Amino acid sequence: MRVLSTVRLQSAATFPHMTAAAIAFHPDGHRWVSLSSGTVYLWDGTNQRYKVPLKHRTQDIGFSPDGNTILAGAAKIDTETGSLNEPLLFDQLVGGIPSQFNARAESFSVTLAAASPAGDQTIVYAQYSPSTLSGSVDVYKGPTQRLLVLDSRTLEVAAILRDDRSYKQIHAVAMSNQHIAAGEIVYDRHSYQEIAALDEFSGSVCELCFSDDGSLLASAGFDGRVVIRETQSWASVLTLPPASQRANALALHPQHPLLALGRADGQVEFVSLTGERLFADSFDSGVEALAFSPGGEQFAAAVGLPNPAIHLFRLDIK
């Protein structure tokens, strides 16, 4: 593993009054996309090209390997034209639930979704919500949360990973070419079997991030702890102890053994996988999203209220 000594950031652009739950760079390293309040924004450098509102909620955004398609959960957007293809998923959300449970698709809402790197599969986490209409009686006795794997081409359900009435919610999902991470559980993408448990946290996992090659999985908990595991043996590569502020955003550098993390108090840290803290700075608002460009020479950070903004930086790593 290469030993890093310094990380320097140089401001390239700032977009005030903008924030993002997720950011991703196009393979060309110039264009990039942000996701905010259910709307996808495509940027060409510092110029906003278009914005596209989504129907289903997602906290994941990315590009297909060729860059021609924006992947936003189950939705696909043509990068050049901005045309949206987003299935409604009504049948998928209630498929397989016995008819006597009287499950209705409109009673389920997609709260998390993430596409695989190639865009061939989507992981969807949906939760049941009883009617809020006055006088309504909730007689539904079926599963209150469902974790589904969808074939992105046919929209068929490839696997149901979770289908229960548990009150323990999933707060983060992520996919690599080989694995699915959902909350504290990691599944094999081919067998759909549970293969690892992220059990280092005293509470729930709040953030998940695979490296570009899928060899590493970074996870953060509500207890402020951050853990990186390699995905062959699932051994821990790096563990950062609990902090007073949780990590809202994680990003693994595509070329260097380096983790960027952003905390709820606005702190941004760059930590080598050998544990050295190479850079730290602070925004005046909590960090919501982080991303590296494919070549790793650019870095983006989105911060929320009270002073929302998206910041672009040039990186110098030695």
Buried (B, 14 or more C-beta within 10 A) or exposed (E): EEEBEEBEBEEBEEBEEBBBBBBBBBBEBEBBBBBBEBEBBBBEEEEEBEEBEBBBBBBBBBBBEEBEBBBBBBBBBEBEEBEBEBBEBEEBBBBEBEEEEEBBBEBBBBBBBBBBBEBBBBBBBBBBEEEEEEEEEEEBEBBBBBBBBBEBEEBEBBBBBBBEEEEEEBBBBBBBBBBBBBBBBBBEBEEBEEBBEBEBBEEBBBBBBBBBEBBBBBBBBBBBBBBBBBBEEBEEBBEBEEBEBBBBBBBBBBEBBBBBBBBBBBBBBBBBBEEEEBBEEEBEBBBBBBBBBBEBBBBBBBBBEEEBBBBBBBBEBE
